Amino acid sequence: MPSRSFLQYLIIMAKGLAMGAADAVPGVSGGTIAFISGIYEELVTTISNVNLSLFKTLKNEGLTAFWRQLNGNFLVALLTGISISFITFMRLAKYLLENHPILIWSFFFGLIIASILYIGKQIVSWNIKIFVSIIIGAIIAYYITTIPSLANNDNPYFLFIAGAIAICAMILPGISGSFILVILGAYKTLSDAVHDVDMKKILIFIAGAVVGLLSFSRLLKWLFKHYENTTLAVLTGFIIGSLNKVWPWKETISVFSKEKGNEIMFNEVADVGTLSVFQKSTHDFESYKTVIEKSISPFYYSEINNNINPLLFYAIVFMILGFLTIFILERVSTNKNN
């Protein structure tokens, strides 16, 4: 376990805050933040080292040796930041996505563009296999962003499985755990449980997440050990493919009607006004939920919304801010290592 000062653990907690904030937004990955902030491999290694040998150490050598082998201080600092941020930012993210969707998506679009450049720079040698890996990763991630979301489901077994799947996505750069929850139909169930402090549902989800995390982290550790370059290429592809999800301007193609209990085309929805008004109702899950949407140009977005302002200038500003956020994080991390 690395020796760190109290200030360094506060910095790790701050990185956890950033990871939690990212994971709270469907479409953005906390794993990307972990990678850029320089703690990704330590996180994966620490998680994968959680096994039965830890309890043997606890029995034979005591609590101090157990905690050192666990890298406990690192985990506590990081998980504290993630938990605080995820719970609090989920509400803020809901507000921003309902009231300022173009601006919040623009910020994350710029952030992800910078992430692609950063992670791509970690690839030490380029060849045909690397390019193919990037393309495969991009296709997989793009396909995931086009999968229609399922109806909400609060079955305990389903919530356990959703937790196991989503947590795997949360530690993968480019794949959003929150978006996986949306696809599975578990995002609203979990956000409601957090809002209502429904500890039974929260604990079921956490149990699934722990099982998924312990299993998947071992695979990631093995891939980084034996195929680091190829793994980085696939992760870069994942991030490229995820850009479709965070593109600020969308057109809703079909929705799920709670009243009718089935999927219907958007143009069949009566009295919803402009698309922006409809988007608010879908984010609130009042009558409809978006099932399929596609990325469109800001100009077409304006056209189909009665010439509503697409906020192109402000969107570009927020994209630049998102890009600079990663640029600054990289500079700080580089200076610290030097």
C-alpha positions as CSV (number, residue, x, y, z in Angstrom):
1,M,0.0,0.0,0.0
2,P,1.5,3.4,-1.0
3,S,2.5,5.7,1.8
4,R,0.5,9.0,1.5
5,S,-0.1,12.1,3.5
6,F,-3.5,13.3,4.7
7,L,-3.6,15.9,1.9
8,Q,-3.0,13.3,-0.7
9,Y,-5.9,11.3,0.6
10,L,-8.0,14.4,0.4
11,I,-7.0,14.7,-3.3
12,I,-8.0,11.1,-3.9
13,M,-11.4,11.9,-2.3
14,A,-11.7,14.9,-4.6
15,K,-11.0,12.5,-7.6
16,G,-13.8,10.3,-6.2
17,L,-16.1,13.3,-6.1
18,A,-15.4,13.9,-9.8
19,M,-15.9,10.2,-10.6
20,G,-19.3,10.2,-8.7
21,A,-20.4,13.3,-10.5
22,A,-19.6,11.7,-13.9
23,D,-21.3,8.4,-13.1
24,A,-24.5,10.3,-12.1
25,V,-24.9,11.5,-15.7
26,P,-26.2,8.9,-18.1
27,G,-23.6,9.0,-20.9
28,V,-20.5,9.9,-18.9
29,S,-18.1,7.4,-17.4
30,G,-16.5,7.7,-14.0
31,G,-13.8,5.3,-15.3
32,T,-12.7,8.0,-17.7
33,I,-12.1,10.4,-14.8
34,A,-10.2,7.7,-12.9
35,F,-8.0,7.1,-15.9
36,I,-7.2,10.7,-16.5
37,S,-6.6,11.5,-12.9
38,G,-4.0,8.8,-12.7
39,I,-5.6,6.3,-10.3
40,Y,-7.2,3.9,-12.7
41,E,-4.7,1.0,-12.6
42,E,-4.4,1.3,-8.8
43,L,-8.1,1.2,-8.5
44,V,-8.4,-1.9,-10.7
45,T,-5.5,-3.6,-8.9
46,T,-6.9,-2.8,-5.5
47,I,-10.3,-4.1,-6.2
48,S,-9.0,-7.3,-7.9
49,N,-6.8,-8.0,-4.8
50,V,-9.9,-8.4,-2.6
51,N,-10.0,-12.2,-2.1
52,L,-9.9,-14.9,0.6
53,S,-6.2,-14.3,1.3
54,L,-7.2,-11.0,2.9
55,F,-9.1,-12.8,5.6
56,K,-6.2,-15.2,6.1
57,T,-4.0,-12.1,6.7
58,L,-6.6,-10.7,9.1
59,K,-6.6,-14.0,11.1
60,N,-2.8,-14.5,11.1
61,E,-1.3,-11.0,11.1
62,G,-4.0,-8.8,12.5
63,L,-6.1,-5.8,11.4
64,T,-3.2,-3.5,10.5
65,A,-1.7,-6.0,8.0
66,F,-5.2,-6.7,6.6
67,W,-5.9,-3.0,6.1
68,R,-2.5,-2.5,4.4
69,Q,-3.0,-5.4,2.0
70,L,-6.5,-4.1,1.2
71,N,-5.2,-0.6,0.5
72,G,-8.0,0.5,2.8
73,N,-7.1,4.2,3.1
74,F,-7.2,4.6,-0.7
75,L,-10.5,2.8,-1.0
76,V,-12.2,4.7,1.9
77,A,-11.0,8.1,0.5
78,L,-12.1,7.3,-3.0
79,L,-15.5,5.6,-2.1
80,T,-16.3,8.5,0.3
81,G,-15.9,11.0,-2.6
82,I,-17.8,8.8,-5.0
83,S,-20.7,8.2,-2.6
84,I,-21.1,11.8,-1.6
85,S,-20.9,13.1,-5.1
86,F,-23.1,10.4,-6.7
87,I,-26.0,10.9,-4.2
88,T,-25.9,14.7,-4.3
89,F,-25.1,15.2,-8.0
90,M,-27.8,12.8,-9.2
91,R,-30.4,15.4,-8.1
92,L,-28.4,18.2,-9.7
93,A,-27.9,16.2,-12.9
94,K,-31.6,15.6,-13.1
95,Y,-32.3,19.3,-12.8
96,L,-29.6,20.2,-15.4
97,L,-30.8,17.6,-17.9
98,E,-34.4,18.8,-17.6
99,N,-33.7,22.5,-17.8
100,H,-30.3,23.0,-19.6
101,P,-29.8,19.7,-21.6
102,I,-27.8,21.3,-24.5
103,L,-25.3,23.0,-22.2
104,I,-24.7,20.1,-19.9
105,W,-24.3,17.6,-22.8
106,S,-22.0,20.1,-24.6
107,F,-19.7,20.3,-21.5
108,F,-19.4,16.5,-21.3
109,F,-18.9,16.3,-25.1
110,G,-15.9,18.5,-24.8
111,L,-14.7,16.5,-21.8
112,I,-14.9,13.2,-23.7
113,I,-13.1,14.6,-26.8
114,A,-10.2,15.6,-24.5
115,S,-10.4,12.1,-22.9
116,I,-9.9,10.4,-26.2
117,L,-6.8,12.4,-26.9
118,Y,-5.4,11.7,-23.4
119,I,-6.0,8.0,-23.3
120,G,-5.0,7.6,-27.0
121,K,-1.6,9.1,-26.0
122,Q,-1.0,6.2,-23.6
123,I,-0.8,3.7,-26.5
124,V,3.0,3.2,-27.0
125,S,3.0,1.5,-30.4
126,W,0.6,1.7,-33.3
127,N,-0.1,-1.0,-35.8
128,I,-3.1,-2.6,-37.7
129,K,-4.2,-4.5,-34.6
130,I,-4.4,-1.3,-32.6
131,F,-6.5,0.5,-35.2
132,V,-8.8,-2.6,-35.5
133,S,-9.2,-2.6,-31.7
134,I,-10.1,1.0,-31.7
135,I,-12.7,0.5,-34.4
136,I,-14.2,-2.6,-32.6
137,G,-14.4,-0.7,-29.3
138,A,-16.1,2.3,-31.0
139,I,-18.6,0.1,-32.8
140,I,-19.5,-1.7,-29.5
141,A,-19.9,1.6,-27.6
142,Y,-21.9,3.2,-30.4
143,Y,-24.2,0.2,-30.6
144,I,-24.8,0.4,-26.8
145,T,-25.8,4.1,-27.1
146,T,-28.5,3.1,-29.7
147,I,-30.1,0.3,-27.7
148,P,-33.7,1.2,-26.7
149,S,-34.3,1.5,-22.9
150,L,-36.5,-1.0,-21.2
151,A,-39.5,-0.3,-19.0
152,N,-38.8,0.4,-15.4
153,N,-38.4,-2.6,-13.2
154,D,-38.0,-2.7,-9.4
155,N,-37.8,-6.4,-8.9
156,P,-35.1,-7.1,-6.3
157,Y,-33.4,-9.8,-8.4
158,F,-33.4,-7.5,-11.4
159,L,-31.9,-4.7,-9.4
160,F,-29.1,-7.0,-8.1
161,I,-28.2,-7.9,-11.7
162,A,-28.5,-4.3,-12.9
163,G,-26.0,-3.3,-10.2
164,A,-23.6,-6.0,-11.3
165,I,-23.7,-5.0,-14.9
166,A,-23.7,-1.2,-14.3
167,I,-20.7,-1.2,-12.0
168,C,-18.7,-3.0,-14.7
169,A,-19.5,-0.1,-17.1
170,M,-18.8,2.5,-14.4
171,I,-15.1,1.4,-14.2
172,L,-14.7,1.2,-18.0
173,P,-13.6,4.5,-19.6
174,G,-16.2,5.5,-22.2
175,I,-19.0,3.2,-21.0
176,S,-21.5,5.0,-18.7
177,G,-22.8,3.0,-15.8
178,S,-25.8,5.4,-15.5
179,F,-26.6,5.0,-19.1
180,I,-26.6,1.2,-18.7
181,L,-29.1,1.6,-15.9
182,V,-31.2,3.7,-18.2
183,I,-31.1,1.0,-20.9
184,L,-31.9,-1.7,-18.3
185,G,-34.8,0.4,-17.0
186,A,-33.3,0.6,-13.5
187,Y,-32.1,4.3,-13.4
188,K,-35.4,5.7,-12.2
189,T,-35.8,2.9,-9.7
190,L,-32.4,3.6,-8.2
191,S,-32.8,7.4,-8.3
192,D,-36.1,7.1,-6.6
193,A,-34.6,4.8,-4.0
194,V,-31.8,7.3,-3.3
195,H,-34.4,10.2,-3.1
196,D,-36.7,8.2,-0.8
197,V,-33.8,6.7,1.2
198,D,-35.1,3.2,0.4
199,M,-32.3,1.3,2.0
200,K,-33.5,-2.1,1.0
201,K,-33.3,-1.3,-2.7
202,I,-30.1,0.6,-2.3
203,L,-28.4,-2.3,-0.4
204,I,-29.6,-4.8,-3.1
205,F,-28.1,-2.7,-5.8
206,I,-24.8,-2.3,-3.8
207,A,-24.6,-6.1,-3.3
208,G,-24.9,-6.6,-7.0
209,A,-22.4,-3.9,-7.7
210,V,-19.9,-5.5,-5.3
211,V,-20.2,-9.0,-6.9
212,G,-19.8,-7.5,-10.4
213,L,-16.9,-5.3,-9.4
214,L,-14.9,-8.1,-7.8
215,S,-15.4,-10.3,-10.8
216,F,-14.8,-7.8,-13.6
217,S,-11.8,-6.1,-12.0
218,R,-9.8,-9.3,-12.1
219,L,-10.4,-9.6,-15.8
220,L,-9.3,-5.9,-16.3
221,K,-6.2,-6.5,-14.3
222,W,-5.3,-9.5,-16.4
223,L,-5.9,-7.6,-19.6
224,F,-3.7,-4.7,-18.5
225,K,-0.9,-7.1,-17.5
226,H,-0.9,-9.1,-20.7
227,Y,-2.4,-6.9,-23.4
228,E,-2.0,-3.3,-22.1
229,N,-1.6,-1.7,-25.5
230,T,-4.6,-3.4,-27.1
231,T,-6.7,-2.8,-23.9
232,L,-6.0,0.9,-24.1
233,A,-6.9,0.9,-27.8
234,V,-10.3,-0.8,-27.1
235,L,-10.9,1.7,-24.3
236,T,-10.1,4.6,-26.6
237,G,-12.6,3.1,-29.0
238,F,-15.2,2.9,-26.3
239,I,-14.9,6.6,-25.6
240,I,-15.1,7.5,-29.3
241,G,-18.3,5.4,-29.7
242,S,-19.8,7.0,-26.6
243,L,-19.8,10.5,-28.2
244,N,-23.1,9.6,-29.9
245,K,-24.8,9.5,-26.5
246,V,-23.5,12.9,-25.3
247,W,-24.1,14.8,-28.5
248,P,-26.2,17.8,-27.4
249,W,-28.9,17.9,-30.1
250,K,-31.2,15.0,-30.3
251,E,-34.4,14.0,-32.1
252,T,-36.9,11.7,-30.3
253,I,-38.0,8.9,-32.6
254,S,-40.2,6.8,-30.3
255,V,-41.4,6.8,-26.7
256,F,-42.9,4.5,-24.2
257,S,-46.4,5.5,-23.2
258,K,-47.1,4.6,-19.5
259,E,-50.9,5.0,-20.2
260,K,-50.9,2.6,-23.2
261,G,-48.1,0.4,-21.8
262,N,-46.3,0.1,-25.1
263,E,-43.9,1.9,-27.4
264,I,-45.3,4.5,-29.9
265,M,-43.8,6.8,-32.5
266,F,-43.1,10.3,-31.2
267,N,-45.3,11.9,-33.9
268,E,-48.3,10.0,-32.4
269,V,-48.0,11.8,-29.1
270,A,-50.6,14.5,-28.9
271,D,-50.4,17.9,-27.2
272,V,-46.7,17.8,-26.1
273,G,-45.7,21.0,-27.9
274,T,-42.1,21.4,-28.9
275,L,-39.5,18.7,-28.5
276,S,-37.8,20.6,-25.6
277,V,-41.1,20.5,-23.7
278,F,-41.5,16.8,-24.4
279,Q,-38.0,16.2,-23.2
280,K,-38.8,17.7,-19.9
281,S,-41.8,15.4,-19.5
282,T,-39.7,12.3,-20.4
283,H,-37.0,13.2,-17.9
284,D,-39.7,13.6,-15.3
285,F,-41.1,10.2,-16.3
286,E,-44.6,11.6,-16.0
287,S,-46.4,10.2,-19.1
288,Y,-43.7,9.1,-21.5
289,K,-40.2,7.9,-21.6
290,T,-37.8,8.3,-24.5
291,V,-37.0,4.9,-26.1
292,I,-35.2,5.8,-29.3
293,E,-33.5,9.1,-30.2
294,K,-30.9,10.1,-32.8
295,S,-28.2,12.7,-33.0
296,I,-29.0,15.6,-35.3
297,S,-27.5,18.9,-36.4
298,P,-28.2,22.0,-34.2
299,F,-29.8,23.6,-37.3
300,Y,-32.2,20.7,-37.8
301,Y,-32.9,20.7,-34.1
302,S,-34.0,24.3,-34.4
303,E,-36.2,23.5,-37.4
304,I,-38.1,20.7,-35.8
305,N,-38.6,22.8,-32.6
306,N,-40.4,25.8,-34.2
307,N,-37.1,27.6,-34.7
308,I,-36.1,27.4,-31.1
309,N,-32.6,28.7,-30.4
310,P,-30.1,25.8,-30.5
311,L,-27.7,27.7,-28.3
312,L,-24.8,26.9,-30.6
313,F,-22.5,29.6,-29.3
314,Y,-23.0,28.7,-25.7
315,A,-22.7,25.0,-26.6
316,I,-19.3,25.6,-28.1
317,V,-18.2,27.6,-25.0
318,F,-19.3,24.7,-22.8
319,M,-17.5,22.2,-25.0
320,I,-14.3,24.2,-24.7
321,L,-14.8,24.3,-20.9
322,G,-15.2,20.5,-20.8
323,F,-12.1,20.1,-22.9
324,L,-10.1,22.5,-20.7
325,T,-11.2,20.6,-17.6
326,I,-9.4,17.4,-18.8
327,F,-6.5,19.4,-20.1
328,I,-6.0,21.0,-16.7
329,L,-6.4,17.6,-14.9
330,E,-3.7,16.2,-17.2
331,R,-1.3,19.1,-16.5
332,V,-1.8,18.8,-12.8
333,S,-1.3,15.1,-12.9
334,T,1.9,15.4,-15.0
335,N,3.4,18.1,-12.8
336,K,2.7,16.0,-9.7
337,N,4.4,13.0,-11.3
338,N,7.4,15.1,-12.3
